[in-house]
Amino acid sequence: MSDERIYDDDDAVKFIRNYLPQEMKENLSDDDILYIIDVIYDFYGANGFFDGDGDDDSVVEIDEELLIQYVEKNAGKDGIRHFEPDEITLIVQGELEYCDSIHLFE
């Protein structure tokens, strides 16, 4: 059985919620987290992380700081809500940990 799993939004939200400190868990809805995940995936798409043909055994390196800057710049453009920088940072870090846990970019 493979360690790899398909990305699941519900699992990602649960994983990220467990990654967040309690106070942040109380202040963020699942929809808030899903919105940030959508912005993260915009970054992945804009940077060609999904353009591969799947035959390459290389590991994708994601610049976490660049990703956080992208999310900070683009989060909230849709008027969802104002996200604090520490909320964005921890959600991004949690999402990256989730991706690692399912071997998404390996």
N, CA, C and O of each residue as an XYZ file, in Angstrom:
424
protein
N       0.834     -1.179      0.000
C       0.000      0.000      0.000
C       0.880      1.243      0.000
O       1.852      1.307      0.752
N       0.568      2.200     -0.801
C       1.351      3.414     -0.949
C       1.091      4.373      0.198
O      -0.011      4.433      0.742
N       2.151      5.141      0.564
C       1.992      6.189      1.570
C       1.311      7.410      0.985
O       0.833      8.270      1.725
N       1.260      7.496     -0.332
C       0.725      8.674     -0.992
C      -0.804      8.669     -0.959
O      -1.450      7.633     -1.114
N      -1.350      9.849     -0.753
C      -2.793     10.011     -0.778
C      -3.125     11.178     -1.680
O      -2.273     12.010     -1.993
N      -4.340     11.220     -2.077
C      -4.817     12.350     -2.871
C      -5.180     13.468     -1.909
O      -5.687     13.222     -0.814
N      -4.912     14.707     -2.332
C      -5.221     15.870     -1.511
C      -6.722     15.929     -1.278
O      -7.510     15.869     -2.222
N      -7.105     16.044     -0.039
C      -8.512     16.123      0.335
C      -8.706     17.389      1.161
O      -8.091     17.541      2.217
N      -9.553     18.296      0.691
C      -9.760     19.573      1.379
C     -10.212     19.384      2.827
O      -9.719     20.072      3.721
N     -11.138     18.465      3.063
C     -11.629     18.245      4.427
C     -10.514     17.753      5.339
O     -10.395     18.207      6.477
N      -9.688     16.815      4.840
C      -8.555     16.325      5.624
C      -7.542     17.435      5.865
O      -6.964     17.537      6.947
N      -7.329     18.273      4.841
C      -6.384     19.383      4.984
C      -6.849     20.350      6.061
O      -6.046     20.793      6.883
N      -8.128     20.680      6.069
C      -8.663     21.593      7.084
C      -8.494     20.989      8.476
O      -8.074     21.688      9.399
N      -8.809     19.717      8.643
C      -8.640     19.055      9.943
C      -7.180     19.074     10.377
O      -6.867     19.357     11.534
N      -6.291     18.771      9.437
C      -4.861     18.756      9.728
C      -4.399     20.143     10.168
O      -3.707     20.283     11.177
N      -4.784     21.162      9.408
C      -4.384     22.532      9.719
C      -4.961     22.976     11.056
O      -4.269     23.625     11.841
N      -6.214     22.638     11.326
C      -6.820     22.987     12.622
C      -5.991     22.416     13.778
O      -5.781     23.088     14.788
N      -5.527     21.187     13.626
C      -4.703     20.567     14.666
C      -3.348     21.255     14.782
O      -2.711     21.192     15.833
N      -2.907     21.902     13.728
C      -1.616     22.588     13.691
C      -1.687     23.950     14.377
O      -0.680     24.448     14.880
N      -2.862     24.543     14.396
C      -3.036     25.909     14.907
C      -3.128     25.940     16.431
O      -3.598     24.984     17.048
N      -2.673     27.052     17.041
C      -2.897     27.222     18.478
C      -4.388     27.388     18.775
O      -5.152     27.812     17.908
N      -4.795     27.056     19.985
C      -6.211     27.052     20.361
C      -6.912     28.378     20.066
O      -8.018     28.382     19.526
N      -6.290     29.488     20.410
C      -6.918     30.793     20.191
C      -7.219     31.020     18.706
O      -8.259     31.573     18.348
N      -6.305     30.588     17.865
C      -6.507     30.769     16.427
C      -7.607     29.839     15.913
O      -8.381     30.210     15.030
N      -7.669     28.645     16.467
C      -8.725     27.701     16.076
C     -10.102     28.311     16.298
O     -11.017     28.123     15.496
N     -10.231     29.045     17.399
C     -11.516     29.641     17.754
C     -11.872     30.830     16.860
O     -13.049     31.141     16.682
N     -10.868     31.488     16.303
C     -11.097     32.692     15.501
C     -11.215     32.429     14.001
O     -11.607     33.319     13.246
N     -10.884     31.226     13.568
C     -10.918     30.905     12.138
C     -11.970     29.842     11.860
O     -12.020     28.813     12.534
N     -12.800     30.095     10.873
C     -13.778     29.083     10.455
C     -13.122     28.137      9.450
O     -12.049     28.419      8.917
N     -13.782     27.024      9.210
C     -13.309     26.108      8.169
C     -13.280     26.814      6.814
O     -12.376     26.586      6.011
N     -14.269     27.668      6.564
C     -14.304     28.416      5.303
C     -13.115     29.370      5.188
O     -12.583     29.556      4.094
N     -12.691     29.975      6.299
C     -11.500     30.834      6.279
C     -10.269     30.032      5.860
O      -9.484     30.469      5.019
N     -10.116     28.857      6.458
C      -8.966     27.996      6.144
C      -9.033     27.539      4.697
O      -8.022     27.549      3.994
N     -10.219     27.138      4.243
C     -10.375     26.712      2.843
C     -10.051     27.848      1.876
O      -9.464     27.619      0.819
N     -10.427     29.054      2.233
C     -10.114     30.197      1.381
C      -8.598     30.361      1.245
O      -8.088     30.565      0.143
N      -7.880     30.270      2.371
C      -6.413     30.383      2.316
C      -5.825     29.228      1.515
O      -4.874     29.430      0.759
N      -6.368     28.025      1.661
C      -5.907     26.892      0.853
C      -6.088     27.202     -0.634
O      -5.207     26.897     -1.438
N      -7.215     27.803     -1.006
C      -7.444     28.177     -2.406
C      -6.398     29.165     -2.894
O      -5.914     29.046     -4.020
N      -6.042     30.136     -2.066
C      -5.014     31.108     -2.447
C      -3.662     30.402     -2.583
O      -2.893     30.706     -3.496
N      -3.372     29.469     -1.687
C      -2.134     28.693     -1.775
C      -2.095     27.930     -3.102
O      -1.066     27.893     -3.776
N      -3.220     27.326     -3.465
C      -3.250     26.576     -4.717
C      -3.139     27.492     -5.934
O      -2.628     27.071     -6.972
N      -3.603     28.721     -5.827
C      -3.351     29.694     -6.893
C      -1.849     29.897     -7.058
O      -1.344     29.961     -8.178
N      -1.138     29.998     -5.935
C       0.317     30.140     -5.961
C       0.960     28.926     -6.625
O       1.827     29.073     -7.487
N       0.537     27.727     -6.227
C       1.099     26.505     -6.820
C       0.895     26.501     -8.334
O       1.813     26.181     -9.089
N      -0.309     26.856     -8.768
C      -0.599     26.884    -10.199
C       0.194     27.949    -10.927
O       0.719     27.700    -12.012
N       0.287     29.138    -10.342
C       1.018     30.243    -10.971
C       2.506     29.955    -11.079
O       3.188     30.526    -11.930
N       3.015     29.077    -10.226
C       4.438     28.756    -10.232
C       4.749     27.416    -10.870
O       5.872     26.921    -10.770
N       3.755     26.824    -11.530
C       3.985     25.622    -12.325
C       4.178     24.336    -11.560
O       4.722     23.375    -12.104
N       3.743     24.287    -10.296
C       3.929     23.071     -9.514
C       3.050     21.913     -9.979
O       3.292     20.764     -9.611
N       2.042     22.206    -10.776
C       1.162     21.146    -11.278
C       1.371     20.886    -12.760
O       0.601     20.148    -13.376
N       2.408     21.487    -13.338
C       2.643     21.347    -14.766
C       3.417     20.094    -15.134
O       3.492     19.745    -16.313
N       3.996     19.407    -14.155
C       4.796     18.220    -14.428
C       3.956     17.085    -14.966
O       2.735     17.056    -14.814
N       4.651     16.141    -15.606
C       3.947     15.004    -16.188
C       3.886     13.813    -15.246
O       3.344     12.767    -15.602
N       4.443     13.962    -14.037
C       4.359     12.881    -13.059
C       5.432     11.834    -13.205
O       5.523     10.941    -12.363
N       6.269     11.906    -14.263
C       7.309     10.914    -14.470
C       8.612     11.287    -13.788
O       9.518     10.458    -13.702
N       8.724     12.492    -13.309
C       9.940     13.001    -12.690
C       9.964     12.592    -11.223
O       8.974     12.770    -10.513
N      11.087     12.043    -10.765
C      11.217     11.620     -9.376
C      11.738     12.726     -8.466
O      11.996     12.489     -7.286
N      11.893     13.932     -9.005
C      12.439     15.018     -8.202
C      11.409     15.513     -7.187
O      10.201     15.355     -7.365
N      11.921     16.108     -6.131
C      11.085     16.680     -5.083
C      10.930     18.170     -5.372
O      11.912     18.854     -5.662
N       9.721     18.666     -5.296
C       9.447     20.083     -5.527
C       9.861     20.865     -4.285
O       9.498     20.506     -3.165
N      10.615     21.924     -4.490
C      11.006     22.803     -3.393
C      10.128     24.055     -3.434
O      10.103     24.768     -4.438
N       9.424     24.315     -2.362
C       8.545     25.480     -2.278
C       9.176     26.481     -1.323
O       9.495     26.152     -0.181
N       9.352     27.706     -1.802
C       9.897     28.773     -0.974
C       8.787     29.251     -0.047
O       7.872     29.956     -0.471
N       8.876     28.864      1.209
C       7.814     29.173      2.172
C       7.610     30.678      2.333
O       6.471     31.139      2.409
N       8.679     31.434      2.385
C       8.553     32.883      2.550
C       7.852     33.513      1.347
O       7.005     34.392      1.508
N       8.204     33.065      0.147
C       7.562     33.573     -1.060
C       6.078     33.215     -1.075
O       5.239     34.026     -1.466
N       5.764     32.005     -0.649
C       4.371     31.566     -0.576
C       3.596     32.418      0.430
O       2.483     32.857      0.138
N       4.162     32.651      1.592
C       3.496     33.462      2.613
C       3.260     34.876      2.091
O       2.185     35.441      2.289
N       4.261     35.447      1.424
C       4.110     36.792      0.856
C       2.987     36.821     -0.177
O       2.197     37.764     -0.208
N       2.914     35.798     -1.017
C       1.865     35.712     -2.031
C       0.487     35.662     -1.368
O      -0.434     36.370     -1.777
N       0.357     34.821     -0.346
C      -0.931     34.676      0.332
C      -1.305     35.979      1.035
O      -2.458     36.407      0.979
N      -0.327     36.612      1.699
C      -0.617     37.890      2.367
C      -1.096     38.934      1.365
O      -2.014     39.704      1.650
N      -0.472     38.953      0.196
C      -0.831     39.925     -0.838
C      -2.227     39.657     -1.407
O      -2.975     40.592     -1.695
N      -2.569     38.389     -1.567
C      -3.794     38.027     -2.269
C      -4.972     37.651     -1.373
O      -6.117     37.683     -1.825
N      -4.722     37.301     -0.135
C      -5.807     36.916      0.777
C      -6.669     38.132      1.065
O      -6.167     39.229      1.307
N      -7.928     37.923      1.036
C      -8.844     39.005      1.357
C      -9.248     39.853      0.174
O     -10.108     40.724      0.308
N      -8.646     39.621     -0.991
C      -9.040     40.400     -2.169
C     -10.510     40.195     -2.504
O     -11.157     41.066     -3.086
N     -11.021     39.038     -2.129
C     -12.425     38.732     -2.399
C     -13.338     39.255     -1.298
O     -14.544     39.005     -1.321
N     -12.777     39.976     -0.341
C     -13.579     40.543      0.733
C     -14.045     39.524      1.751
O     -15.007     39.772      2.477
N     -13.379     38.381      1.816
C     -13.776     37.338      2.775
C     -13.627     37.856      4.202
O     -14.587     37.857      4.973
N     -12.427     38.292      4.546
C     -12.140     38.873      5.862
C     -10.696     39.321      5.867
O      -9.931     38.982      4.963
N     -10.324     40.073      6.869
C      -8.921     40.455      7.041
C      -8.221     39.342      7.814
O      -8.675     38.932      8.883
N      -7.119     38.865      7.264
C      -6.327     37.840      7.937
C      -5.082     38.490      8.525
O      -4.403     39.271      7.859
N      -4.793     38.163      9.763
C      -3.569     38.636     10.408
C      -2.377     37.878      9.822
O      -2.514     36.719      9.431
N      -1.209     38.522      9.757
C      -0.027     37.843      9.212
C       0.303     36.525      9.912
O       0.708     35.567      9.254
N       0.136     36.461     11.235
C       0.442     35.208     11.930
C      -0.570     34.110     11.593
O      -0.220     32.930     11.588
N      -1.816     34.486     11.314
C      -2.811     33.497     10.882
C      -2.396     32.909      9.540
O      -2.416     31.693      9.348
N      -2.022     33.784      8.621
C      -1.604     33.331      7.296
C      -0.378     32.437      7.400
O      -0.324     31.369      6.791
N       0.604     32.879      8.173
C       1.838     32.096      8.311
C       1.550     30.701      8.842
O       2.056     29.720      8.296
N       0.757     30.593      9.884
C       0.486     29.282     10.464
C      -0.386     28.409      9.571
O      -0.192     27.194      9.524
N      -1.335     28.999      8.867
C      -2.141     28.205      7.933
C      -1.256     27.698      6.798
O      -1.356     26.533      6.415
N      -0.392     28.554      6.254
C       0.519     28.131      5.184
C       1.432     27.017      5.691
O       1.602     26.005      5.012
N       2.016     27.188      6.864
C       2.892     26.155      7.413
C       2.136     24.847      7.637
O       2.660     23.769      7.353
N       0.913     24.938      8.141
C       0.095     23.743      8.334
C      -0.239     23.057      7.023
O      -0.234     21.829      6.937
N      -0.530     23.859      5.992
C      -0.846     23.289      4.678
C       0.378     22.603      4.096
O       0.259     21.524      3.516
N       1.551     23.205      4.238
C       2.786     22.578      3.752
C       3.069     21.270      4.489
O       3.518     20.295      3.886
N       2.803     21.254      5.795
C       2.966     20.023      6.577
C       1.989     18.948      6.105
O       2.342     17.772      6.017
N       0.764     19.362      5.803
C      -0.219     18.407      5.276
C       0.279     17.828      3.952
O       0.227     16.616      3.747
N       0.759     18.685      3.060
C       1.295     18.213      1.772
C       2.432     17.227      1.983
O       2.511     16.212      1.291
N       3.319     17.519      2.938
C       4.410     16.602      3.247
C       3.874     15.273      3.757
O       4.394     14.213      3.411
N       2.827     15.333      4.585
C       2.294     14.113      5.188
C       1.681     13.174      4.147
O       1.626     11.962      4.357
N       1.225     13.730      3.032
C       0.647     12.886      1.976
C       1.600     12.731      0.792
O       1.250     12.144     -0.232
N       2.808     13.268      0.950
C       3.843     13.147     -0.090
C       3.371     13.746     -1.411
O       3.608     13.174     -2.475
N       2.710     14.887     -1.344
C       2.108     15.492     -2.530
C       3.127     15.915     -3.570
O       2.900     15.740     -4.767
N       4.240     16.466     -3.131
C       5.221     17.005     -4.077
C       6.466     16.139     -4.199
O       7.513     16.613     -4.642
N       6.362     14.895     -3.815
C       7.499     13.987     -3.949
C       7.315     13.075     -5.137
O       8.174     12.237     -5.411
